[in-house]
Amino acid sequence: MKTNIIRCTLTGILMLGLAIPSAAWAGDAGKGCSLQGTWFGVAGLEDSTLTGWMVTVTGKSENKGTNNLDFPTFDPTLSGNFDQAVRLSSLRGNWERTGGNTFDYTFMGIAVDEFNLPVWIGKVSGQITLSADCNRETITAAMEVFLPSMNPFDGDPLFPLPLPIHYGHRASVDLL
């Protein structure tokens, strides 16, 4: 009887000792890179020519958080469709991890006229894929345009505006 109790106890300890490292390893599998930090728009994955936007990504975890996008070179008139627009606000939004190095995101911003009255609202959504070295990103994006009287949260847009693929480079100590 004592032998069975000792044998079961030792077997249990051995199984627990084997299970803990396996569980820890499985928990880290696919975790991927952190999206948090400051990113600058660049011409391509291997071309670090700046394109005029920057985003700061924050969060209380590695799985979701908030974005603050500045795009001072973006045309607030949308190629002349809104001639009265003179400036675009920062775009604010959220992001969430969808896989190891993939994330979904949404931003919203407001274009204003010379009197700071809203002209149109933009909602940009898409996916981000980080490179294996965690310092470059490929971004898909689609924009929806709303008038100030429209509901940008769950209403239909005035029109969609497909955007080209964008690329980002993480700001690092080397860049500062």
N, C-alpha and C positions, 0 to 999 in steps of 0.2 A: 504494500500500500504506500509506504513512504517512498519507495523507488518510483512508483508511478507519479506521485505528486512532484517529486524532484524533476523527473523526466519531463513532465508537462510544463513545469515552471521554466526549465532551461529551454525547452522548445519555444515557448511563448516569448521569452527574452530574445532568443536568436531570431525569431520571425519579426519581432518588433525592431530589432537592430537592423535587419535587412530592409524593412519597409520604410523606415524614416528617411534614409538617404534617397530611396526611390521616389518617395512622395515629394521631397524637396526638389529633386531634379525635374520631376514632371511639372511642378509648379512654375519653374523658371523657363521651361521649354516654350518657345514661341513668344516670350515676353517682348522681345524686340527692343528697339531704341526708344529713348525719351524724345518726345516732340517738343518739350519745353525748352525755351530759350528765345533768342532773337534771330530772325532769318531775314536775309536780303534777297530780293529778286535778282536773278542773274539770267544771262542769255541762254545758257544750256548747262547740262551736267558737267561738262568739261570746259565751259567758257564762263569765267567769273566777271564778265562785263556787267555792271549794274544796270537794271532796267527801270528803276524808279519806285519800287515799293519795298516796304519792310513791315514785318509783323512780329509782335511779341506774344509768345504763347506761354500761358501760366496754367497752373492747376494744383489742386491739393493731392492729386495722385498722378500716376503715370498713365491712367486710363481715360481721363476726361478733364476738361478745364475750359478756359476762356482765351479768346484771341483779341488782339487790338491791331488792326491793319491800318497803316498809313500809305496812301498812294498819291503823293502830291503831283505826279505827272499824268494822272488819269484825266481825260477830257470830260469835264462836268456837263458839257452840252450834248454828250453822246452823239458826236459827229454832226452837230447842228440840229438835232431833233428837239433840243430844249435850249434855244439861244439865250434865254434869260438866266440860265444857271451859270454861276461864276466860280463856285467853290464846292468841293465835296468834303464832307466830314470824315473823320476817322471812321472806319467800319469796325463794329464790335460784334463778337459772336462767341460760339461754342465749338468745341471739338470733342471727339470721342474715338478711342481706339477701336478698330474693327478686326484687327489681326496683329501679328507680330510687329510689322513695320508699316501698317496701313491705318489710316484715320479718315473719318468723315468730318466735315466742318460746315458751318454756316456763318456768314457775316451779314450785317445790315448797316447801311449808311444813308445819309440824306444829302442831296444836292440842294444848295440854296442860291437865291438871287442876291443882287447887290444890297438888299435890305435885310438879308438873313432870313427870308421867308422860304419855306420848303417849296421846291419845284418838283422834285421826284424822289422816290425812295428806291434804293437798290438792295436786292437780297442775292447774295452770291453763295452757292453751295457746291460742294464737290468732294473729291478724294485726294489724299496725300499718300504717297509712297516714299519712304525713306530709303536711302542707299544703305548698303551693308556696313559702311564706315560711319553711318549715322550723321553725316555732315552735309548731305545733299538731299534735295527732295524734288519729286516730280508731282505736279499739281494739275488735276483736272478741275474745270470750273464752268458753271453755267450761271448766268445772271438773269434775274427777273426784275422788271421795272414796274413800279407802281406809282400812281399819282398820290399826292398827300391825302386825298379823300378816300383812298382804297385801303383795304386791310392787308398789310404785307405779311402777317403772321400765318394766316391760313386761307386767304382769298386768292382769287385768280389774278395774275398779273396783267398789266396793260399789254406787255409783250415780253417774250423771252429773248435773251441775247446770249448766244453761245460764245464762249471765250476760248482762245487757243490754250494749249498746254503751257503752263508756266513752270519755271524751275527756281529753286531757292538754295541758298548756301547759308549754313549756320554760322553766325558770328562767333568767333573764337578769340582767344587771347592773341593769336597771331594777327588778327585783323584790327585789333584795337591799338 
